[in-house]
Amino acid sequence: MRSAGVGSPVLMERDDELRILTDVLARAADGDGEAVVVRGPAGIGKTSLLEALAQRNEQFRTCRYRGRASEAGQPFAAMVGLLDQAVFDTDPAVFRGASALSLPLFFEGERTDLHEFQLLHGLHWLTISLSEQRPLLLIVDDAQLADPQSLRFLRYLADRLAGHPIAVVVAARSATPAPPELDELTGAAHRRLEPQPLSPDATRDLLATLSGLDDHALDAVLPALTERTGGNPFYVCEFARHLAARGARLDEVPATIVESTDRRLATVGRAARSIAVAAATLGESAVLGDIVELARVSTAEATSAIDELIGSELLDPTDPRHFRHPLLRDAVAGTVPPGHRLDLALRAAQLNSARHPVRSAEHLLQAAQLAPFDRPWVVPTLTAAATVTCGQGGSTRAVAYLELALGESLDTSAEITIRHQLGRLYDEAKDPKALDHLHRAWELSRDLTDAPAIEIVEAYATALFHAALLEQAGEVCRAALATVDQTCDYTSWLRLEAAALNAEAISRRNRGRPAELRPVVCGATTPAQRAVLAHVAWDAAVRAAAGHREVADLARRAIGGTALISEVGSASPVFIYAGSALAWTGEYQEVDEFATAGITAAVGSGSLVGVAYATALRAGNSVYRGAIDQAETDAHRVLDELANVDPMCFAMTVGWQIEVAVEREHCAGAMSMLEHYGLNGELPDIGTIDTLLLSRARLFAALGNHERALADLAEVSERGHRSAYLNPVASPWRSMTATVRSLQGTFDTRCRDLLEAELTEARRYGAPRAVGQALLARAQLRSGAAAVADLREAVEILRPSQAALVFAESLVELGAAPESGDVAERRDLLRTGMDAAHRCGSWRLVSRAMSALRATGARPRRPQVTGLQALTPQERRVAQLAATDIGNREIAEQLFLTRRTVELHLTHTYRKLGISGRAELRPALAP
């Protein structure tokens, strides 16, 4: 039996647990990391087990953290405490790429405006970076007290340990209500340990070692002691020490550890007790000077008191800020009467207010029963803490601080500031309280200055936008615009115009405004001008108010090379408006480059909204150009990985995925998808939903449900006429209606009029794809020479364009027309069209070409799905990035995968493409 002196772990009957933990370390050292969760009641020996583990490895860099109630509300406090020393000891150059996203967490005074998921992503790669220097052992004790963000990160990390030399060992109490994040982490752990109570023999041995009792006394005490402790090692140790100090009298055995601790405190002096209570109040992150000040003792008294507490085995002799066991800290805190506890919390808050606003705010929350505090330092401390916490991804805690501040006596300016902050935080959390706070801030600012600050107007309008209160969002901006002197504050005026147009474009209101602003912003020399010009270009395109070349020029000036992305980012609706306008001119290659640059910028900044917007833009652009493989890859990324980022972006992408499914002849799967997402019924009257309505109509037509298809097309028509969004390049509802009615057998003169109107409008706008589609639709509903003439014209117009799929369809339909030439000529057209359709990835059009070839007497074979078409969307994404010569780590960072998953995807890709390695990827991926 090993002696259990002060500070040494008592380990009895833990051989099985140590064997498992040793095996975990060995596997991690070989690059196969695992996460272990040790759960058990307080005092069962979890901490001693972790200490023994930390002492048994030399190969690993060991990082340790113990949860603290005082830090439970500080976002990522556990991860900072766990990794800070390792980060500081490592060359900053090691933290490249995504790992750099989380670095601001480790440097006091620095902020990050990233959302939690981006910080999880950054911390994951920071941990990987550390493990690449030396195998890493992460030990977290008392995890039930860790902040939720850190627990979510450990859960995130547990799923991504494969292939990395990292061992994660987390210990947590099981007797206390566990936060849901801890339960999720426990469920994700590779192994779960539950140390059992000591056997009666082990309890006797431990009691004998620590108490010094003789056999007679042991026999007298042991039955009651075993019953009271239940074999809990810590309780046994505490009772044994108590018995050693007090003698073997059973009536003096304390009923609880708190009573035991209180009795122990009663044996020390007043100053020692005050120091113990102050240390328990401030937590282990406090400095000794603060503990002494809160205890209200002199320095000389404090020195003697600390020695006294160490001698009583309450404080840790190696660091007297800490208790020997966290249970002792809790027990000391439990001895403090409630009223005195509130007073201590308030004094601790004031003590920390200037240097550590977050710690101060946590103490104020503990003293909230005393609110309002009516002290001048409280509100600045709470607002400063909210700012710091938001910068570290802790918006939930920041809300608690600001709500507490709102209960104080505030002047109008302070209330505006607090409500503005609260409103933005609630809006990020999709909480309807955002509207109440921002509306109040907006009203107060109007009363205060008659011209609310532009930041408040933008925040309020954004919250209204997110709540789909689009009309109100526009009105708020317009009301603010009425107070702005355009000549004195030109930039604010344009910013408000852009904010108003963001909502009005989707709600189909104030549609004449973009054209009115065109002369003012056509120079596109400032960010505000470019933002408004993006709306001018989009509006001109969707309403066919200018020709396609003119629209392309407007869109290019709004984009300004790289200017728009650097100014507003791809997370702004302005990015989508500019990119969509350019796509509707047929400049698909430029749009592809613009969207790809937006994805790259969003990945670099960690903006999931930006990744979603730019990826959805590229998916739609790929549908237009006929790059179905790319459209499928991008649509899957949004729907599979970014589904919860933005509901409007998600709905649009569902439309693009439907287009892919129709071309892939997977219509039943697309229908199931609509039903799964609840998008099979009535859809809101919002401009961007029209894309989904059109795609859904196409799906219904392909499935033979003509009535549903016509209902959706009628809805698109009605919405389009209300807003004048009638350009067939964006909404070919007229030709689609005529085609469906023809399939239904109800084609009439009205359908013919619709076709002629669409063709006239398409010719006036001039984009090749729109003209080609209209000609193709009319040809399919005509016969003889007239149909052939339309098809030949479509082929000639589309040949030099970038609309590859519509061009392929024109070739196929021309070859299918008996009047287009002799059999040899027609077969040549059909085979050329079928090859083009295959390259586009349209199995629908391939099937149509094969059917037409058979009608000519040919025996065509369906092109084999090999090469690029054989790749899954995820394999294609990985391969495209690998072809740019970036490493597997960087690919994993960008796609939120593990490095091992990237390696597997590349292995499958090499086999499917018939290549031997990475060097051959670029030519193999070339279209």
N, C-alpha and C positions, 0 to 999 in steps of 0.2 A: 504494500500500500504506500503510495507516494504522499509525503507530507503536504498539507494544503495550507501553506503560509499565506500571508497577505499578498494579494495580486496574482497568486498562482492558480491555474484552473484545476478544479476537482473533476477528474474523469474516472468514472467507474461504470463498468458494464456498457461501454460504448465502442467495443471492438468492431462490431458489425458496421456501425455508422462510419467509423474511421476508415474501414476497408473500402467502403463504397466511395467515400470522398477521395481517397488516395487513387482509386481507379479512375475517377473523373479527372483528376489532375494528370494522370498518365495519358489518358486519351486526348486531353487538351494539348499536352506537350507534343503529341503526334499530329496536331492539326485538326482534331475532331472535337470541337468545343461542345460543352453541354452546360445546361443550367440546372441547378439543384435548389429546391426549396425545403428548408427545415422548419417544420411547424410543431409547436408544442406550447404548453402553458408556461407562464412566467416561472423562471427558476428551474426548469427541467434540465438545463445544462446546455442550451443552444450556444450561448456565448463561449462557454468553456470549450465546446466542440470546435467553434470557429477559431479560437485562439490556438488550439492544438494544430488545426489545419494550417494556419498561417506560419507556425513554427516548423512544419514538416517539409516545406518546399524551399529550395534554393534556386531552382531554375526560373521561377516565375517572378515577375514584378507584381507585388501584392498591393492592392489598393483597398482600403477599408473605410467604412462609414457606419455610424450607428444613428438610427433614427432619433429625432428629437421633436418633442411636441412643439417647441418654440419655432421650429422650422417647417412644420407640416404644411403651413400655408404659403411658403415661399417656393415659387415654381422652380423646379429642377435643383433645389437646394441639395438634395441627396446626391445627385450626380456631380454637382460642383464639388461637394465635400469629398466624394469618392475619388474623383479624377484630378482635382486641382493640382496636387503636388506632381503627379505624373505629367500633366500638361506643362507646368512651369519648368520641369526638368528636361523637357524635350525641345529640340530645335524647332522653331516655328515653321521652318520650311517643310517639315514632315507633314504638316496639316494643310494639304492642298485639296483642291476640288471641294467636294461636298463637306468634308470634315471641317473646313474653315467656317461653315455656316454657324456652328455652335460656339466658336471661340469667344464671341462677346459675352457669353455667360460667365466666363472665367476671369474677366477683367472688370473690376469695380469701376463704375462710371460709364462703361460702354453699354450701348443699347442695341437691340436688334428688333426690327419690326416684323420679323418672320412669325408665321403662325406655328402652332405647336407641332404639326406634322413635319414641317421643314426642319425644326429643331431636333425632332426625333431622328430624322434622316441624317442631319449633320452630326449628332452625337454618335450615331451608329458608325459612321465612317471615321470619326475621331477615335473611337475605341478600336476599330480595325487598324488605324494608323499606329496606335500605341502597341498593339499586339505584333505588328510587323517588326518592331524594334526588339521585343522580348516577349515571350509568352506571358499572358496577363491573367491574374487571379483577382476577381472582383468579389469582395465580401461585404455584404450589407446586413447589419444586425438591426434588430428592432424595426423591421420593415413596415410594421403596422403603423409606425409614426412617420414614415416617409411621405413626402408630398406626392399627390396623384400623378403629376407629370413624370416624375422619376420612375414611379412604378409602371406607368405606361411605356416608358422607354425600355425598362428591363424586360417587359413583356415583348416589345418590338424586337429587342436584341435576341431574346431567347429563340425566336423563330429563324434567326439568321446567323447562328453560331457555327453551322456546318462548314468545315473547311478552314476554320480559323483557330489559332492557339489561344483560346479564351475559355476560362472556367468561371462561371458565375454561381456564387453560393449565397443564398438569401435566407435569413432566419427571421421568423416572425412569430408572435404569440398567437395561440389558437383560442385562448380563453376570452379574448376581447372581440367585440364586433369588428370584422375585417372590412376594410374598404373594398369596393367591388374590383378595383384595379389589382389589389393583392390576390383576390380569388382568381382573377383571370391569369395573373402571372403564375400562380400555383398550378392551374390547369395546363399551362403551356410548358411547364418545366419538364425536362427529360427524366428527372428522378425526384421523388418526394420522400423525405425522411420524417419520421415521427418518433423521436426518442421516448422510450417508455420509462415509467417511474422505477426507482431502485427497488431491488428485491429486499426482503427483510434482512438477509445476511449482509448485503452491501450497506444498508442503512445502519446496521449495528457497527460495522467496521468504521464507517465514516464518523459516526457519533463517538466512538471510542477514540479515534484519532484526534478529533477537534476538542472534545470536552475534557478528556483526561479522567473520566469517571471510571471507577473500578467495576468489576463484573457484576457485583451485587447491585450497585446503583444503575448500571446499564439495564439489567434485567427488570428493575423496577420502573424505569422511565420508558423503555422501548415500546411496549404495547400502545401506550397513549401517544407517544411521539409518532409512531408509524401511522396511527389513525389520523392524527392532526395534520401530518405533512403529506400523507399519501405517497410517500417515497420520492417527493420532489427534492432534488439535491440541494437547491438553494435554501429551501425551507429547513431541511435537515441541518445544513451548515449554520444557518442563523439560530436555530434552536440550540444547536450544540454550543455555539459561542455564548449564547445567553446562559445556558446551564453552567458553563465553565465559569462565568463571571458571578452568577448568583447562587450557585450550589444546586444540588439535585433535588429541588423542591418542585413537585409537579404543579402546585397551585400558582407558581410564578411563571410557568410557561405561558408566553403571550398568546392571546387568541388569534391575532393576525400579525402580519409583518409590519403593518403600520403601527400597531400598538408596541411591537418590539422596537421599532425605530424611535417612537416617541419616548419609550423608557430609556433608550440609549441617549437621546438628546437631553433627557432630564439629568443625566450624569455629567454633562459638560456645562461650562459656564454660560452666562448670558451672551457674551460676545460670540462664543462658538456657535450657539444656537442661531443667533442672528446671521452669522456668516453662512451657515448651512441653509437657512431659509432663503437668503439672498441668492445663493448659488442655484438652488432649485428653481427659483423664480426666473432668473436670467437665462438659465440654460448653459450648456457646455461651450457655446461659442463666445461667451462673455470673457472679458479680461478681468484680472484680479482687482484692478483699481475700481471698476464698476461694481463688483461684488462688495468691496469694502464700503464704497459710498452708499450703496443701497442698504447695507446692514447698519449704517450710521455708527460705525465704531472707528476708533483711531487706528493708524497704521500699526502702532505697537501692539494694540489689542488684537488686531487682525492676525499678526504673525503668530502670536501665542495661540489664538483660536484655531488657526489652521493646523498647527501641530497637535492640538488637542483632538481635533476631528480626525486627523490621520491616525492618531493613537487609538481612537475609538473605532477604527476600521469603517469609517463613513466615507471619508474622502480618499481618493487615489493618491498614494505617495509620489507617483511619477508625474502627476499633473493635478494639483490640488483644486483646479477648477471643476474637476470631474468627480462624480461619486464612484465608489468601487463597483457598483452595479446600478443599472438604470432603475431597478425596483426601489433602491434606496432613495434615489432622487424623487420618485413618485411618492414614496412613503413620507418623506420630509415635507413635500408640498401638501400632502394630505393632513398633516398635523396642524396646518395653519387655519385659523378660523375664517369663515367666508368673508366677513367684512374686512379683516386685515389683508386677506388675499387680494381683494379688489384694490385696496389702497396701495399694496405693493406693486400690482400690475400698472397702476397709473403712474407711480413714481418711476418704475422701470421704463415706462414709455417715455417719460420726460428725459430720463437719463440717456436714452438712445436716440432721441429725436434729431439731434444735429448730425450725428455721425452715421447712424444706421436707421434710416427712416422705415425700412421694412420691418425690422425687429420691433421698432417703436409701435408701428401700426398693429403688429400682432398682439402686443401687450394692451393696446387700446381696445382691441376686440375682446380681449379677456376681461377688460374692465367696462364693457359696454353697458352694464347695468347702471353705471354712474352717469351715463350720457344724458343730456349734453354736458360736456366738460367745461365749456366757457373759459378756455385757456387759449391765449393767442398762438401758441405753438402747435396746437392740435391740427387745425385745418391744413396749414402748410405741410405738416408731417404726413398726414394721410394722403394728400394729393401727390407729394413727392414719392411716397411709397407706391402709389398706384402707377405713376409714370415708370418707375424702375421695374415693377413687377410686370407691367405690360411689355416692356422691352425684353423681358425674359420669357415671354410666352405664357404668363400667368394671368390672363384676363379675368378669370373667375374670382381670384383673390382681390384683384384690383377693384372689381365691382363692390366687394364687401367693404373695402376701405372707403370708397367714394360714397357709398350709401350711408356709412357712419358719419362721414364729413357733412353730408347733406342735412343731417339732423342738428348741426351746430348753427349758431347765429351767424348768418352770412350777409355780406353786402351783395348788391345786385351783380357786380362784376364777378365776384367769387362764385355765386350760384350759377351764373352763365357758364363759367369755365368747368365747374364740376358736372353740370348737367350735359354739357357738350361731350366731355370725356365718357360719362356714363352711357349716353346715347350711342356713341360710336362702339363701345364695348358690347352693349346689348345687341346692336345691329350685327356685329360680327358673329354673335352667338345665335342669330335668327330669333331673338327674343322680342316680342311685341312691345315690351317696355321701352324699347329704343324710341318709338314714336312719341311717347309721353314726354320723355326727358328732352328730346331734341325740339319738340314743338314748344315746350316751355322755354328752353334756351333761346329759341328763335323769337318768341314773343317778348321775352325780357330784353333781348338785344335790340329789338325794334323800339321798345319803350325807352331804352337808354339812349340810343343814338339816332333813331329814325332810319338807320341804315345798318341792318345786321351784318356782322362780319361775314365775309364770303365763305370762310371755312365752315361756319355754322350753317349757312344756307346750303352749301354743297353736301354737308353731312346729313342734314334733314332731308334734302332731295334724294340722296342715295338711299336712306332708310325707307322713304316712301316708294322708291323704285323697287327695292328688294321685297316690299310688301305688296307689290303689284298695284299700288295706288298711283298709277302713272299720271293721271290727270292732275292730281294734287301736286305731284312732284314738279310737273311743268309749271303749275300756277305759283308755287313757292318761288321758283327761280324767276318767273316773270314779275312777281311782286317785288322781288329784290332788285331786278333790273330797272324798275321804275324809279328807284332811289339812287341809281348810279349815274353820275355825270360821265357820259362817254368820252368827252374831251379831256376830263381831268383824270379819270381812272380807266383808261382804255383796256388794260389787261384784265382787270376784274370784270369789266363789262363782257369781254369775249369769253372769259371762263364761265360766267353765268349763262351766256348764250349756249355754249357747248353742253353744259349740264342740263339745261332745259331741253335741248334737242335730243339728248340721250333718251329721255323719257318720251318726248313727243313723236319721235320717229317710230317707236314701237306702238304707241297709242293712237297713231294716225291723226295727230292734231297739229295745228299751226303749220301745215305743210308748205305754205308759201314762204315761210321764214328763211330757209336755206338759200333760196334764190335771191332774196332781198339782201342777204349778207355777203353774197358772192363778190361784189365789187370791193367790199371792205377787206376781205381776207385773201384775195387772189394772189397777193404778193407772197404769201406763205413764208414770211421772214421771222416769225416768232412762234413759240410753242402754242400759244392761244390761237393764233391765226391758223396754224396747221390743224388743230383740233376741230375748229369750226369748218375748215375747208374739207375735212374728211366727210362731214355731214353733207356739205354741198355736193360733193362727188357722188355719194351714195344716193342722195335724193334725185339728182339728175339722172342717175342710172335706173333706179327702180321706177321712175315716172317717165323715162324716155324723154326727158326735157332737153337733152342734148344728144348729139351723135356719139357713137362709141369711142371714136378717137379723142373727142373733146373730153369725155368722161375719163379716159385713160390719162390724159394730161393733168386733169384736176386731181385724180387720185395719186399720181406720181408726185405732184407738188405737195400734197398733204403728207405723204409718206416721207418725202425729203431724204431719200437714201436710207440712212440709219437714224435720222433725227427723230422720227415719230416714236420708234421703239425706245430710244434712250430717254425721251421726254415723258411719255405717258405709260410706256411698257405694254406688253401684250395682255395684261390683265384689264386694260381699259376697254370699254365698248367702242371707243374711237378706233382702236386697232382693228376691230372686226368690221366697222363701217368702211374704213379705208380699203382693207383687203377685199371685202365683198364687192365694192365698187369696181376695183381693178379686175377682179375675176369676171364680172359681167361684161367686160370689154373683150374677153377672149385672150387676155395676156396671162395664160395659165402658168407659164414658166416663171414669170416675174412674181406671181402670187406665191408659187411654191417656194421660191427663194425668200420672200418676205415672211411667210409663215414659218419656215424653217429657222430663220433668224430670230423670230419671236420665241420659238421653242427653246432655242439655245440661250437666249437672254433670260427666259423664265426659269430654266433649269439653273442657270448661274446664280440667280437671285433667290432661288428657292420658292418661286411663286407658283403654287399649284393652279390657281385661277389662270395665270398666264399660260401655263402649259396646256390647260384644257382649252382655252380660247384659241390659241394658235394651232393646236392639233386639230380641233374641230374645223377651223378655217381651211387647213390643208386637206382634210377629209372631203369637204364639200367641193373644193377646187379640183380634187382628183376625180370626183364623180363627173364634174363638168368636162374635164379633159379626157375622160375615159381610162384613167389609170385605176382600175378596180382593185388591183392588189394593194396599192398604196392606200386607197380609200378604206379598204377593209382593215388594214393594219392600224390606221389612225382612229377609225371609229371604235375598234375594239379597245384601244388604249383609253379613250375617254370613258366608254361604257364600263370597262372592267376595272380600271384603276382610278378614275377621277369622277366617278358617278355622282358623288355628293358635293362636288365643288361648286357647281352653279346649275340651277334647275333649267334655265333657258338654254344654256349651252348643251346640257344633257338632252333636252327635247329635240333640238336641232340635229344632234348627232344620231339620235334614234332615226330621224328621217334619212340621214346619209346611209345608215346601216340597212335600212329598208331598200334603198336604191341598190346597194351591194347585193342584198339577198335576192332581189328580182333578177339581177344579172347573173347571179350564181345558180339560179333556179332552186332557191331554198325558201320559197314563199311560205310554206307551212311553218318553218322555223321563225320567220319574221312575224307571222301572225301570233305565234306563241309569245314572242318577245313583247309585242304590243299588249297582250293580255297580262303578262307578268308585270309590266310597268304601269298598268292601269291607264294606258293611252289609247284604248280601243273605243272610247265613247266621245262625248262632247269635249272640245278643247277650248281653252280661253281665247278671247278675242285680242290677241297680241300679235303684232306684225311678224315676229320671228317664228310663230307657230305655223304660219302659212306654208313654210317649207315642209314641215311634218305633214300637214294636210295634203299637200300635193303628192308626197311620197306614199302616204297611206292610200290615197285614191289610186295610185298606180298599182299598189299591192292588191287592193280589192279587185281591180280590173283583171290583173293576172290570175286571180283566184276565181274569176267568173262571177264575182258579186258586183254586178253592174249598178244596182241601185245604191249600194253604199258608196261606190266610186263616184257616181254622179252627185250624191248628196254632199260629199266632201268638196267636189269641184264647184258646186253651186255656192257652197260656203266661202270658198276662196274668191269666187267671182264677186259675191256681195261685199266681202271685206275689201277687195281690191278697188271696187268702184267708189267706196266711201273715202278711200285715201288717195285714189288715182295711182295706186301701185299696179300698173297694168302692163309694164314692159314684159314681153314674152321671154326675154332673156332670163328673167328671174321667175316668172310665173306663167308658163305656157298652158294655162287652164282652158283656153278656148280650143286649141287643137286636141288636147286630151279629152275634152267633153265630146267633140265631134267623133273622135276615134271610139270612145266607149259607146256612144249612141249607135255607131255603125255596127259594133259587135253585138249590141242589144237588138239591132234591127229596127231602130227608130230614127235613123238618119233622115233629116229633112232640110228644107231650104234655110232654116235658121242655123243649122250646123254648117252649111256651106258658107253662110254669111260670117260665122265665127272664124272659119278657116281663112277667109279672105281678109278679114279684119286683122287677124294675127299676122299674116304674111305681110300686109301693108305696114303694120307697126314695126315688124322685124326689119323690113327693108329700110324703113326710115331711120331706125337706130343703127343698123349696119353691122352688128356683131355676127360673124360667120355662123356660129353655132345656132343662134336664134333663127336666122334665115334658113339654114339647112334643115333644122327641125320642122319649121313651118312647111317648107317644100316637101319634105318627106311625108309629113302627115297628110298634106293635100294629095300627094301622089298615091298614097295607099288607099285613098277613098275615091280615086278616079280610075279610069281604065284606058287602054289603048295608047295612042300617041301622046295624048295630053299627060298621062301619068309618066311616060318615059321622058318627056320633055322636062317635067319637074325634077325627076330623079337625076337626069344629066346635069341640070343646072345646079342641083344640090352638090353633086360630086365635084363640079368645077369650083364652086364657092368654098367647099370644105377642104379640098385637097391641100391648099397652102396653109390652112389654119392649124391650130393646136388641138382641135376637137376630134381626137382620133376615133372615138367610139361612134359618134354620129356619122363620121365619114365612112367608117366600116359598114354601118347599117345602110347607108345610101348605096354603097357598092353591092351589097347583098340584095337589096330590093331591086336595084337596076338589073342585076343578073337574073333575078327571079321573074322579071317581066318578060313574057314570050315575045313581045314586040321590040325588045331592045337589041336583037341581033340574032345571028345563027347560034346553034347549040354550042359550038366551040367558043365563040365570044362570050356567051353567057356563062359557061363553065369557068372560063378564065376570070370573069368578074366575081363569080361566087367563091372561087378558091382564094382569090386575092382578099376578098372581104372576110372570108372565114379565118384566114391567117391573121388578118388585122384584128378581128374580134378575139381570137385566141390570145394575141399579145396584150390586148386590153384586159383580158380576164373575164370576158362576157360569155358564159356558157349558154345563156339564152340565145344570143345571136349566132353562136356556133351551131346550135341545134337548128335554128332557122335556116342557116346556109346549107347544112347537110340535107335537110328536107327538100330544099329547092334543087340541090344537086341531084338527089334521087329522082326528082320529077323530070330531070333531063336525061335520065337513064344511066347516070354515073353511079359508082359505088364508093362513096367517100368513106374514109375512116375518121373517126373523131380524133382530133389531135390529143396526144397523150399528155396528161398532166405531169410534167416533170419540171426540173429546174426551178425557176422562181415561183411558179404556180404551186409547186409542191410544198413550199414553206408555209408554216403557220404564221399568223400575224406577229406573234412574239418573236419567232425565229427571224422573220424579215427585219423587224426593228433592230434586233441585236446585230444581225449581219450588216445592215446599213451603217450602224455606228462603227463596227469593227473595220469596215472598209475605209473609214476615214483615218485609220492608223492610231486610234486611241486605245488604251489598254482595257483589259477586262474589268479592272477596278472602276475606271471612269464610266464604262458602260453600265455597270451595276449601279453606280451612283445616279446616273441620269434616269434609269428605268426603274429604280426602287426595287432592284433584285439583289440576290446574294451573288457573290462571285462564282460560286459553284454552279448556280443556275445558268449563269452566262456561259460558262464552260460547256455545260450540257447542250445548250441551244446551238453553240458553234459546232460542236461535234456532229449533231444531227444535220446542221446546215451543210457542212462539208460533204457528208455522205449523200445528201439529196442533190447537191449541185455537181457531184462527181469531181471534187477538187481535193487537193491534199492538205491545204492549209490557208492561213490568213492572207498570204501574199497573192493568192489567186482570187480573192473575193471581189475586188473592184471590177475586173473585167467580167466576172461571172454574174454580177448584179446589173451590169449595163443592159438597158432595155433592147 
